[in-house]
Amino acid sequence: MSRGRRLTETDRLSIAKERAQGVAAADLAQRYGVSLKTIYNAVNHALDRQNANGSRPIVIGLRVSRRELAAFDAALARHGITNRTDALRHLVLAADEILEPDHALTEALSARAADINRIGNNINQVARRLNEARLKGQPLSYTAESHGHIREFAGLILDLTDRLQALLLKRRADLALKVTKAWAPLIPDRPRRG
């Protein structure tokens, strides 16, 4: 091995490419007539250069159906965006904000869970009493209190459904705003009415 051998920029890039393809560092060192340390330095240099240039060396593959692609293209068209790759890149960059959990929705569901459990237990007791009476051949004892439990449960479910729908609509609107914000640099300026 020649200690004084200096790699060219082309050599460094070739080494980095071959290392990424799985070629052993020892084989590269022997072929280029340099030390292992020089090979590792060449790979690091190439990676640093890519990062400094804003290079994007990683490719993400994604398979979609025709219907899914048509829906995505329609969404892009509504925003005036023509470049799918840029649109996906901006969504990836905004993923932390877009995929943030909805704490308000979680809290609302948790707050109602105890009510549902309590009323559900009461309804189970009513059903058990009715089944026991039926099995013993006794008259069914469906009291006003039992009816009240059923009505309370039905009211709670209707209320919960309305609140959940409102929260989901809000969540959808919030997500739409976050996506629009992520795509804002790609959306062409629209002529303003004057």
BAFI-3210 file (N, C-alpha, C; in Angstrom, 3 decimals, decimal comma, padded with zeros to 6 digits):
// residues 194
n [1|2|3|4|5|6|7|8|9|10|11|12|13|14|15|16|17|18|19|20|21|22|23|24|25|26|27|28|29|30|31|32|33|34|35|36|37|38|39|40|41|42|43|44|45|46|47|48|49|50|51|52|53|54|55|56|57|58|59|60|61|62|63|64|65|66|67|68|69|70|71|72|73|74|75|76|77|78|79|80|81|82|83|84|85|86|87|88|89|90|91|92|93|94|95|96|97|98|99|100|101|102|103|104|105|106|107|108|109|110|111|112|113|114|115|116|117|118|119|120|121|122|123|124|125|126|127|128|129|130|131|132|133|134|135|136|137|138|139|140|141|142|143|144|145|146|147|148|149|150|151|152|153|154|155|156|157|158|159|160|161|162|163|164|165|166|167|168|169|170|171|172|173|174|175|176|177|178|179|180|181|182|183|184|185|186|187|188|189|190|191|192|193|194]
n.u [000,828|000,565|001,611|001,455|-000,551|-003,165|-006,615|-008,835|-011,613|-013,522|-012,736|-013,349|-016,166|-016,845|-015,939|-017,602|-020,072|-019,729|-019,296|-021,809|-023,188|-022,353|-019,744|-016,755|-014,757|-012,055|-011,475|-011,803|-009,809|-007,524|-007,775|-007,648|-005,279|-004,889|-005,236|-007,464|-008,595|-008,534|-010,414|-012,762|-012,814|-013,188|-015,780|-017,233|-016,641|-017,960|-020,614|-020,866|-020,594|-022,863|-024,858|-024,230|-024,803|-027,479|-028,437|-030,531|-030,285|-031,773|-034,314|-037,768|-040,030|-043,319|-046,364|-049,441|-052,993|-054,795|-057,054|-056,414|-054,214|-055,465|-057,169|-055,277|-053,974|-056,162|-056,530|-054,144|-054,521|-056,674|-055,361|-053,714|-051,259|-048,662|-046,569|-045,996|-043,916|-042,681|-044,890|-045,309|-042,842|-043,035|-045,134|-043,914|-041,922|-043,524|-044,625|-044,411|-046,004|-048,449|-049,142|-049,514|-050,893|-054,415|-055,245|-057,503|-059,636|-059,039|-059,204|-061,918|-063,191|-062,223|-063,337|-066,034|-066,091|-066,255|-068,885|-070,314|-069,581|-070,699|-073,502|-073,881|-073,394|-075,625|-077,664|-077,000|-077,604|-080,391|-081,082|-080,177|-081,915|-084,362|-083,917|-083,534|-086,069|-087,601|-086,543|-087,360|-090,012|-091,471|-093,323|-092,148|-090,119|-090,047|-089,241|-090,040|-087,690|-085,860|-086,547|-085,774|-082,972|-082,415|-083,281|-081,534|-079,097|-079,493|-079,769|-077,214|-075,641|-076,556|-075,809|-073,045|-072,438|-073,070|-071,179|-068,795|-068,888|-068,713|-066,145|-064,585|-065,060|-063,852|-061,237|-060,672|-060,801|-058,683|-056,526|-056,669|-055,940|-053,299|-052,110|-052,479|-050,900|-048,400|-048,138|-048,091|-045,780|-045,764|-048,082|-049,417|-049,458|-052,583|-054,506|-055,643|-058,827|-059,827]
n.v [-001,190|002,148|004,878|007,522|007,913|009,770|010,228|011,042|013,303|012,012|009,366|009,134|009,411|007,193|005,128|005,491|004,920|002,242|001,063|001,488|-000,294|-002,627|-003,575|-004,783|-002,991|-003,610|-004,781|-002,585|-000,899|-002,310|-002,327|000,443|001,071|002,139|002,840|001,166|003,077|005,329|004,593|004,531|007,217|008,355|007,494|008,774|011,424|011,649|011,304|013,532|015,529|015,100|015,723|018,418|019,504|019,293|017,009|014,224|011,175|008,888|006,701|006,274|003,745|003,297|001,729|002,064|001,878|002,360|003,859|005,028|006,596|008,305|009,695|011,005|012,587|014,170|015,597|017,044|018,546|020,159|021,941|023,095|021,936|020,374|018,597|015,508|014,285|016,418|017,181|014,912|014,905|017,286|016,585|014,534|016,007|017,522|015,684|015,272|017,281|016,849|014,220|014,382|013,419|013,648|015,220|016,386|014,911|012,382|012,903|013,616|011,212|009,558|010,790|010,240|007,512|006,406|007,084|005,600|003,001|002,870|003,207|001,132|-001,073|-000,884|-001,434|-004,042|-005,292|-004,944|-006,496|-008,997|-009,467|-009,603|-011,861|-013,839|-013,890|-014,697|-017,271|-018,555|-018,552|-016,450|-013,320|-010,676|-008,195|-005,192|-002,217|001,261|002,437|000,767|001,364|004,004|003,751|002,630|004,679|006,718|005,651|005,486|008,219|009,098|007,771|008,950|011,615|011,283|010,386|012,677|014,506|013,199|013,151|015,914|016,414|014,797|016,013|018,467|017,602|016,645|019,038|020,421|018,785|019,151|021,835|021,649|020,087|021,753|023,869|022,577|022,161|024,725|026,143|025,030|025,649|027,413|030,986|032,490|034,509|037,558|038,881|042,071]
n.w [000,000|-000,855|000,990|000,369|-001,480|-002,860|-002,892|-005,546|-006,005|-007,504|-007,074|-004,335|-004,347|-005,902|-004,238|-002,003|-003,183|-003,956|-001,440|-000,322|-001,829|-000,782|-001,111|000,241|002,602|002,858|000,379|-001,296|-000,297|-001,003|-003,813|-004,449|-003,343|-000,757|002,818|005,196|006,872|005,238|003,324|004,885|005,633|003,129|002,502|004,564|003,876|001,419|002,244|003,946|002,057|000,474|002,350|002,835|000,369|000,348|-000,631|-001,405|-000,716|-000,120|-001,132|-001,068|-001,477|-002,760|-003,171|-004,784|-005,454|-008,562|-008,040|-005,563|-006,329|-008,146|-006,417|-004,826|-006,770|-007,467|-005,100|-005,071|-007,407|-006,640|-005,070|-006,848|-007,308|-009,072|-008,948|-007,826|-006,332|-004,935|-003,410|-001,789|-000,441|001,046|002,733|004,191|005,503|007,154|008,797|011,594|012,715|011,386|012,114|014,795|017,908|018,714|021,373|022,551|021,525|022,563|025,339|025,560|024,873|026,919|029,162|028,842|028,951|031,554|032,281|030,378|031,121|033,715|033,291|031,502|033,169|034,841|032,986|032,307|034,717|034,790|032,539|033,424|035,622|034,240|032,602|034,561|035,745|033,546|033,075|035,411|035,079|036,045|036,293|034,231|035,582|034,819|035,693|036,397|037,110|035,813|033,193|033,197|033,386|030,880|029,166|029,972|029,185|026,402|025,822|026,567|024,697|022,298|022,792|023,041|020,462|018,944|020,011|019,410|016,622|016,125|017,175|015,481|013,007|013,508|013,900|011,344|009,889|011,106|010,319|007,561|007,406|008,322|006,325|004,116|004,967|004,953|002,223|001,272|000,161|-002,381|-003,639|-006,268|-006,682|-006,593|-008,763|-007,449|-006,716|-007,645]
ca.u [000,000|001,300|001,141|001,284|-001,622|-004,286|-007,809|-009,503|-013,025|-014,226|-012,433|-014,123|-017,575|-016,947|-015,782|-018,832|-021,121|-019,479|-019,535|-023,267|-023,661|-021,922|-018,367|-015,973|-013,788|-010,709|-011,311|-011,628|-008,493|-006,526|-007,912|-007,220|-003,928|-004,929|-005,555|-008,894|-009,012|-008,767|-011,698|-013,844|-012,830|-013,767|-017,232|-017,756|-016,530|-019,034|-021,875|-020,879|-020,811|-024,277|-025,638|-023,964|-025,473|-028,915|-028,762|-031,489|-029,857|-032,649|-035,533|-038,846|-040,944|-044,709|-047,282|-050,832|-053,918|-055,165|-058,050|-055,700|-053,421|-056,400|-057,627|-054,156|-053,826|-057,289|-056,236|-053,095|-055,114|-057,490|-054,441|-052,905|-049,928|-048,471|-045,438|-046,299|-042,740|-042,563|-046,018|-045,017|-041,709|-043,521|-045,909|-042,940|-041,282|-044,510|-045,244|-044,487|-047,172|-049,665|-049,456|-049,615|-052,140|-055,470|-055,459|-058,883|-060,486|-058,724|-059,763|-063,381|-063,584|-061,919|-064,290|-067,342|-065,963|-066,751|-070,346|-070,808|-069,423|-071,661|-074,852|-073,868|-073,550|-077,035|-078,470|-076,715|-078,368|-081,784|-081,189|-080,027|-083,165|-085,385|-083,609|-083,790|-087,532|-088,083|-086,148|-088,140|-091,426|-092,089|-093,597|-090,968|-090,219|-089,421|-089,750|-089,797|-086,244|-085,200|-086,791|-084,934|-081,593|-082,352|-083,385|-080,295|-078,061|-079,776|-079,435|-075,765|-075,099|-076,858|-074,955|-071,675|-072,348|-073,018|-069,893|-067,743|-068,958|-068,173|-064,701|-063,970|-065,094|-062,816|-059,949|-060,488|-060,507|-057,320|-055,591|-056,686|-055,133|-051,888|-051,658|-052,402|-049,710|-047,232|-048,066|-048,143|-044,737|-045,981|-049,336|-049,171|-050,229|-053,807|-054,790|-056,601|-059,894|-059,613]
ca.v [000,000|003,404|005,787|008,861|007,946|010,653|009,926|012,174|013,427|010,938|008,129|009,130|009,157|005,797|004,292|005,603|004,220|000,802|000,650|001,459|-001,495|-003,793|-003,987|-004,750|-001,900|-004,164|-004,945|-001,244|-000,408|-002,985|-001,874|001,834|001,216|003,023|002,153|001,060|004,373|006,215|004,183|005,024|008,676|008,690|007,301|009,877|012,662|011,662|011,538|014,938|016,347|014,976|016,495|019,843|019,892|019,092|015,826|013,290|009,891|007,774|006,606|005,547|003,154|003,280|001,182|002,468|001,452|003,448|004,687|005,830|007,608|009,300|010,527|011,872|013,582|015,114|016,488|017,964|019,462|021,159|022,945|023,628|021,338|019,471|017,699|014,530|014,060|017,556|017,134|013,865|015,345|018,275|015,864|013,846|017,018|018,021|014,512|015,426|018,109|016,237|012,985|014,652|012,862|014,599|015,079|016,767|013,763|011,338|013,302|013,557|009,805|009,041|011,358|009,592|006,059|006,052|007,164|004,466|001,796|002,898|002,970|-000,213|-002,022|-000,847|-002,128|-005,476|-005,768|-005,025|-007,663|-010,203|-009,671|-010,037|-013,237|-014,731|-014,009|-015,503|-018,666|-019,101|-018,483|-015,363|-012,137|-009,825|-006,979|-004,062|-001,098|002,620|002,662|000,067|002,167|005,205|003,377|002,449|006,009|007,446|005,092|005,915|009,646|009,227|007,334|009,997|012,758|010,901|010,352|014,062|015,107|012,531|013,649|017,280|016,326|014,229|017,054|019,441|016,949|016,630|020,421|020,716|018,071|019,816|023,055|021,271|019,650|022,965|024,599|021,846|022,336|026,153|026,582|024,444|026,131|028,631|032,169|032,645|035,938|038,107|039,714|043,433]
ca.w [000,000|-000,913|002,035|-000,160|-002,479|-002,533|-003,688|-006,196|-005,613|-008,219|-006,333|-003,072|-004,656|-006,341|-003,035|-001,210|-003,906|-003,863|-000,039|-000,148|-002,515|-000,024|-001,372|001,485|002,703|002,623|-001,072|-001,866|000,125|-001,825|-005,200|-004,585|-002,794|000,418|004,070|005,551|007,419|004,096|002,726|005,757|005,512|001,818|002,621|005,392|003,100|000,416|002,958|004,380|000,863|000,111|003,322|002,624|-000,871|000,476|-001,424|-000,811|-001,278|000,249|-001,922|-000,405|-002,462|-002,336|-004,175|-004,564|-006,504|-009,485|-007,353|-004,562|-007,033|-008,696|-005,298|-004,444|-007,835|-007,367|-003,971|-005,523|-008,385|-005,928|-004,527|-007,939|-007,233|-010,207|-008,724|-006,767|-005,493|-004,014|-002,484|-000,798|000,380|002,011|003,752|005,050|006,342|008,122|009,437|013,047|013,025|010,842|012,826|016,231|018,469|019,048|022,816|022,888|021,200|023,543|026,642|025,488|024,920|028,253|030,119|028,678|029,148|032,883|032,220|029,605|031,949|034,826|032,785|030,942|034,284|035,259|031,974|032,464|035,881|034,364|031,659|034,237|036,364|033,291|032,210|035,700|035,881|032,422|033,295|036,538|034,733|036,810|035,481|034,040|036,399|034,154|036,483|035,910|037,310|034,712|032,002|033,340|033,034|029,431|028,556|030,269|028,322|025,028|025,751|026,612|023,406|021,313|023,113|022,703|019,002|018,469|020,402|018,658|015,255|016,121|017,377|014,277|011,971|013,875|013,637|009,887|009,473|011,575|009,444|006,253|007,544|008,437|005,004|003,286|005,433|004,459|000,770|000,927|-000,787|-003,705|-004,208|-007,048|-006,288|-007,382|-008,982|-006,496|-007,309|-007,197]
c.u [000,871|000,717|000,830|000,155|-002,749|-005,435|-008,339|-010,950|-013,855|-013,994|-013,290|-015,588|-017,796|-016,849|-017,063|-019,972|-020,952|-019,697|-021,035|-023,863|-023,146|-020,519|-017,561|-014,937|-012,381|-010,448|-011,071|-010,248|-007,394|-006,573|-007,380|-005,838|-003,867|-005,280|-007,069|-009,422|-009,328|-010,089|-012,859|-013,954|-013,462|-015,288|-017,845|-017,722|-017,671|-020,383|-021,985|-021,158|-022,276|-025,138|-025,462|-024,681|-026,986|-029,377|-029,717|-031,197|-030,802|-033,942|-036,545|-039,784|-042,357|-045,568|-048,697|-051,687|-054,190|-056,129|-057,365|-054,878|-054,316|-056,894|-056,522|-053,959|-054,947|-057,054|-055,161|-053,664|-055,958|-056,626|-053,557|-051,486|-049,792|-047,377|-045,721|-045,133|-042,580|-043,682|-045,777|-043,879|-042,176|-044,386|-044,980|-042,291|-042,224|-045,148|-045,398|-045,716|-048,474|-050,098|-049,523|-050,937|-053,136|-055,843|-056,891|-059,836|-060,280|-059,341|-061,284|-063,867|-063,339|-062,939|-065,637|-067,281|-066,515|-068,280|-070,930|-070,708|-070,474|-073,065|-074,944|-074,028|-075,001|-077,926|-078,235|-077,498|-079,851|-081,986|-081,081|-081,311|-084,286|-085,153|-083,886|-085,294|-088,090|-087,762|-086,963|-089,637|-092,174|-092,397|-092,333|-091,155|-089,407|-090,011|-089,480|-088,305|-085,449|-085,340|-085,922|-083,480|-081,428|-082,394|-082,103|-079,169|-078,255|-079,421|-077,936|-075,139|-075,355|-075,972|-073,508|-071,471|-072,241|-071,669|-068,742|-067,724|-068,370|-066,649|-063,990|-063,976|-064,032|-061,440|-059,651|-060,128|-059,087|-056,278|-055,513|-055,848|-053,646|-051,328|-051,511|-051,180|-048,439|-047,038|-047,990|-047,030|-044,947|-047,212|-049,080|-050,023|-051,432|-054,040|-055,871|-057,615|-059,749|-060,716]
c.v [001,251|004,371|007,157|008,985|008,838|010,320|011,195|012,226|012,332|009,600|008,041|008,797|007,720|004,840|004,309|004,828|002,707|000,285|000,546|000,232|-002,769|-004,285|-003,798|-003,633|-002,402|-004,332|-003,598|-000,682|-001,022|-002,463|-000,456|002,085|002,181|002,199|002,052|002,396|005,354|005,877|004,729|006,545|009,110|008,559|008,441|011,203|012,772|011,923|012,985|015,863|016,300|015,815|017,989|020,355|019,801|017,897|014,919|011,902|008,722|007,840|005,786|005,036|003,091|002,744|001,592|001,915|002,639|004,421|005,596|006,942|008,700|010,236|011,493|012,969|014,618|016,096|017,504|019,001|020,539|022,272|023,564|023,079|020,310|018,433|016,774|014,377|015,186|017,540|016,093|014,284|016,345|017,620|015,128|014,842|017,549|016,894|014,677|016,224|017,445|015,023|013,157|014,107|013,968|014,405|015,430|015,602|012,641|011,655|013,195|012,116|009,207|009,529|010,657|008,095|005,628|006,079|005,959|003,178|001,734|002,546|001,570|-001,277|-002,064|-001,605|-003,633|-006,060|-005,922|-006,277|-008,964|-010,505|-010,175|-011,488|-014,228|-014,960|-014,885|-016,977|-019,323|-019,086|-017,411|-014,201|-011,257|-008,526|-005,853|-002,810|000,241|002,959|002,001|000,872|003,432|004,927|003,251|003,807|006,820|006,958|005,538|007,393|009,872|008,841|008,385|011,220|012,474|010,887|011,758|014,708|014,509|013,005|015,059|017,263|015,786|015,237|018,120|018,879|016,952|018,025|020,809|020,038|018,724|021,093|022,727|020,822|020,857|023,788|023,927|022,072|023,796|026,592|026,063|024,997|027,426|029,789|032,296|034,136|036,412|038,968|041,133|044,265]
c.w [000,000|000,098|001,457|-001,170|-002,006|-003,474|-004,333|-005,686|-006,284|-007,531|-005,076|-003,327|-005,107|-005,156|-002,206|-001,874|-003,782|-002,443|000,225|-000,806|-001,848|-000,312|-000,091|001,447|002,414|001,125|-001,741|-001,533|-000,744|-003,266|-005,395|-004,011|-001,628|001,657|004,266|006,063|006,287|003,408|003,558|005,698|004,190|001,856|003,426|004,647|002,088|001,078|003,425|003,200|000,425|001,048|003,114|001,376|-000,767|-000,327|-000,655|-001,369|-001,001|-000,556|-001,141|-001,490|-001,905|-003,469|-003,794|-005,693|-007,427|-008,810|-006,323|-005,218|-007,617|-007,593|-004,866|-005,484|-007,792|-006,223|-004,360|-006,481|-007,707|-005,344|-005,604|-007,958|-008,349|-009,976|-007,537|-005,795|-004,477|-002,978|-001,398|000,124|001,437|003,098|004,717|006,006|007,425|008,926|010,941|013,453|012,573|011,668|014,341|016,771|018,814|020,517|023,224|022,634|022,213|024,899|026,644|025,568|026,301|029,280|030,036|028,957|030,500|032,916|031,491|030,424|033,055|034,339|032,171|032,019|034,758|034,266|032,055|033,644|035,532|033,504|032,456|035,019|035,442|032,855|033,335|035,872|034,765|032,635|034,418|036,247|035,502|035,871|035,399|034,812|035,766|034,795|035,803|036,050|036,181|033,417|032,021|032,972|031,518|028,727|028,776|029,359|026,875|024,846|025,732|025,278|022,326|021,529|022,713|021,189|018,432|018,779|019,595|017,215|015,162|016,280|016,132|013,125|012,241|013,568|012,133|009,379|009,886|010,684|008,072|006,298|007,608|007,100|004,087|003,670|004,912|002,963|000,342|-000,031|-002,216|-004,408|-004,978|-006,548|-007,202|-007,581|-008,010|-007,220|-006,780|-007,513]
res [m|s|r|g|r|r|l|t|e|t|d|r|l|s|i|a|k|e|r|a|q|g|v|a|a|a|d|l|a|q|r|y|g|v|s|l|k|t|i|y|n|a|v|n|h|a|l|d|r|q|n|a|n|g|s|r|p|i|v|i|g|l|r|v|s|r|r|e|l|a|a|f|d|a|a|l|a|r|h|g|i|t|n|r|t|d|a|l|r|h|l|v|l|a|a|d|e|i|l|e|p|d|h|a|l|t|e|a|l|s|a|r|a|a|d|i|n|r|i|g|n|n|i|n|q|v|a|r|r|l|n|e|a|r|l|k|g|q|p|l|s|y|t|a|e|s|h|g|h|i|r|e|f|a|g|l|i|l|d|l|t|d|r|l|q|a|l|l|l|k|r|r|a|d|l|a|l|k|v|t|k|a|w|a|p|l|i|p|d|r|p|r|r|g]
***
